[in-house]
């Protein structure tokens, strides 16, 4: 089952949704999104932990 994370669920005012086959892939895509869209060069550990807690199984995928 695919994994999904909404940027808004991590605390950003952003409508982006990341989907991938695994938690690790979601986190890699989230890090890239944070750099490209939010200008975050290094994602703080607190944000990583919040992201991990916010990842859900995608019931649509």
Phi and psi restraints in degrees (value plus and minus 20) as a CYANA .aco file:
   2 UNK   PHI     -87.5   -47.5
   2 UNK   PSI     137.0   177.0
   3 UNK   PHI    -128.1   -88.1
   3 UNK   PSI     129.6   169.6
   4 UNK   PHI    -159.1  -119.1
   4 UNK   PSI     123.9   163.9
   5 UNK   PHI    -160.5  -120.5
   5 UNK   PSI     109.7   149.7
   6 UNK   PHI    -118.2   -78.2
   6 UNK   PSI     109.2   149.2
   7 UNK   PHI     -74.8   -34.8
   7 UNK   PSI     -58.9   -18.9
   8 UNK   PHI     -77.8   -37.8
   8 UNK   PSI     -52.7   -12.7
   9 UNK   PHI     -90.3   -50.3
   9 UNK   PSI     -33.3     6.7
  10 UNK   PHI    -117.6   -77.6
  10 UNK   PSI     -28.0    12.0
  11 UNK   PHI      95.9   135.9
  11 UNK   PSI     -17.5    22.5
  12 UNK   PHI    -115.6   -75.6
  12 UNK   PSI     128.4   168.4
  13 UNK   PHI    -104.8   -64.8
  13 UNK   PSI      59.3    99.3
  14 UNK   PHI    -171.7  -131.7
  14 UNK   PSI     118.0   158.0
  15 UNK   PHI    -112.3   -72.3
  15 UNK   PSI     -15.2    24.8
  16 UNK   PHI     -83.3   -43.3
  16 UNK   PSI     123.5   163.5
  17 UNK   PHI    -149.4  -109.4
  17 UNK   PSI     108.4   148.4
  18 UNK   PHI    -129.2   -89.2
  18 UNK   PSI     112.4   152.4
  19 UNK   PHI    -148.6  -108.6
  19 UNK   PSI     120.8   160.8
  20 UNK   PHI    -179.4  -139.4
  20 UNK   PSI     152.7   192.7
  21 UNK   PHI     -98.8   -58.8
  21 UNK   PSI     -40.5    -0.5
  22 UNK   PHI    -163.0  -123.0
  22 UNK   PSI     143.0   183.0
  23 UNK   PHI     -79.0   -39.0
  23 UNK   PSI     -63.5   -23.5
  24 UNK   PHI     -80.8   -40.8
  24 UNK   PSI     -60.4   -20.4
  25 UNK   PHI     -87.1   -47.1
  25 UNK   PSI     -60.0   -20.0
  26 UNK   PHI     -80.5   -40.5
  26 UNK   PSI     -67.3   -27.3
  27 UNK   PHI     -82.9   -42.9
  27 UNK   PSI     -57.6   -17.6
  28 UNK   PHI     -84.4   -44.4
  28 UNK   PSI     -62.8   -22.8
  29 UNK   PHI     -87.7   -47.7
  29 UNK   PSI     -57.2   -17.2
  30 UNK   PHI     -84.9   -44.9
  30 UNK   PSI     -61.8   -21.8
  31 UNK   PHI     -81.7   -41.7
  31 UNK   PSI     -63.2   -23.2
  32 UNK   PHI     -83.9   -43.9
  32 UNK   PSI     -62.8   -22.8
  33 UNK   PHI     -81.5   -41.5
  33 UNK   PSI     -64.4   -24.4
  34 UNK   PHI     -80.4   -40.4
  34 UNK   PSI     -60.7   -20.7
  35 UNK   PHI     -86.8   -46.8
  35 UNK   PSI     -71.8   -31.8
  36 UNK   PHI     -92.2   -52.2
  36 UNK   PSI     -59.0   -19.0
  37 UNK   PHI    -119.8   -79.8
  37 UNK   PSI     -59.7   -19.7
  38 UNK   PHI    -124.1   -84.1
  38 UNK   PSI     -22.9    17.1
  39 UNK   PHI      49.9    89.9
  39 UNK   PSI       2.5    42.5
  40 UNK   PHI    -111.9   -71.9
  40 UNK   PSI      87.8   127.8
  41 UNK   PHI     -94.0   -54.0
  41 UNK   PSI     -61.2   -21.2
  42 UNK   PHI    -148.7  -108.7
  42 UNK   PSI      97.8   137.8
  43 UNK   PHI     -94.5   -54.5
  43 UNK   PSI     101.6   141.6
  44 UNK   PHI     -82.3   -42.3
  44 UNK   PSI     128.9   168.9
  45 UNK   PHI     -75.1   -35.1
  45 UNK   PSI     -57.8   -17.8
  46 UNK   PHI     -80.2   -40.2
  46 UNK   PSI     -59.1   -19.1
  47 UNK   PHI     -91.3   -51.3
  47 UNK   PSI     -58.7   -18.7
  48 UNK   PHI     -80.0   -40.0
  48 UNK   PSI     -65.7   -25.7
  49 UNK   PHI     -83.9   -43.9
  49 UNK   PSI     -60.2   -20.2
  50 UNK   PHI     -83.7   -43.7
  50 UNK   PSI     -60.2   -20.2
  51 UNK   PHI     -83.8   -43.8
  51 UNK   PSI     -64.5   -24.5
  52 UNK   PHI     -78.7   -38.7
  52 UNK   PSI     -63.7   -23.7
  53 UNK   PHI     -87.2   -47.2
  53 UNK   PSI     -46.5    -6.5
  54 UNK   PHI    -108.6   -68.6
  54 UNK   PSI     -32.1     7.9
  55 UNK   PHI     -87.3   -47.3
  55 UNK   PSI     113.0   153.0
  56 UNK   PHI    -144.3  -104.3
  56 UNK   PSI     138.4   178.4
  57 UNK   PHI     -93.1   -53.1
  57 UNK   PSI     117.6   157.6
  58 UNK   PHI    -107.6   -67.6
  58 UNK   PSI      84.0   124.0
  59 UNK   PHI     -90.2   -50.2
  59 UNK   PSI     -33.3     6.7
  60 UNK   PHI    -106.7   -66.7
  60 UNK   PSI     -42.0    -2.0
